[in-house]
């Protein structure tokens, strides 16, 4: 792979990740009319887990899935590829960033 191919992959991946995030956000936060885009992660407070830490736990699942693939050269669940796991990691990173930005805003408002 050369630099141009890598950057094309980046563009393709980001576009696909954005579409996936749009669909999953609706599914995981209460539907099209939901108002809390972080609802599924915010629910981790029920277990006394910070929402970003809850997100990181889900991220670890994806890392473990990729680790299994690199160890075994295949995955047992065929409807989710190793590429899907990579795309989920991209989206989790963006979600974590957004959640941390929101948290920082709340802290600054309380100063």
N, C-alpha and C positions, 0 to 999 in steps of 0.2 A: 504494500500500500504506500502510495506517495502522499505528499502534503495535500495536494488538491483532492485526492480521493478521501483523505481523512476529514477535510473540511466539508466536503459534500455529505459524508456520513453524519457529521455534526448537524448540518442543516436538516437533513432528512429525519434524524433522530429527534431533534428539538420539535419539529413540526408534528411528528407522530406523538411525542410525549404530551404536547399541549392538547391534542385531541383526546388522548387517553385520560388526561387529567379532567377535562371537561365532562366526559362521560362518567368517570368514577366518582367525581365530586358529587354529581347528582345522585348516584346510587348510594354512596356512603354517608351522605349528610342529610338525607330526608327528602330528596326529590327536587324537582325543578324550582319549587317555591321556597326552598329552605333558605334561611338567612344566615346561618353560621357555617361558613365554608370549612371550618375546622371541627365540626360537630363530632365526628367519629374519634378524633384525637382528644378533644376536650373531655370526652366521656371517661378517659383514663383517670380523672380525678376521683372517680367513684372508688378506685382502688388505691387512692393516695399516691398516684404516679403523676408527675408533671407531664402535661400533654406532649412536650417535645421529647421527653424520655420515652413516652409511649410510642411516639413515631419512630424513635431510634430502635426500639425493640422490633418493630415491624420491618425496619430496614435490615436488621440483623437476619431476619428470616430470608430476605432476598440474597444477602451475602452468603448465607449457608447453602442456599439453592445453587448459586454459582460455584461454590466450593465443591458441592457434591458432583456437579457436572465436570469440573476439572479433575476430580478424583476418578470418577467412573466413566467419563466420556459419553454419558447419556443421562437422561432424567426419566424417572418412572411415570410422572404425570405428563402425558403427551400434549395436553391442550395449553400448556404454558411453557414457552421456550426459554432458553437461557437469555436470549435477546430481550424477551419480555421482562425478565427479572432486572436486566440492566436498565431498561426504560423505567421500570418502577423505582429504581434507585435514583434516577435523575429526578423524577417527580417528587420523591420523598425529600431530596435535598432542597428543591424549590419550596416545598411546603414548610420544611424546617426553617428556611430563611425567612419566609413570610411570617411564620408564627413568632420568630425571634424579633422581627421588625415590629410586630404588633405589641409584643411584650415590652420592648424598649420604649415605645410610644407611651404605654400606660405608666411605666416607671417615671418617665420624664414629665408626664402630666401631674404626677403626685408629688413632684419636688417643689 
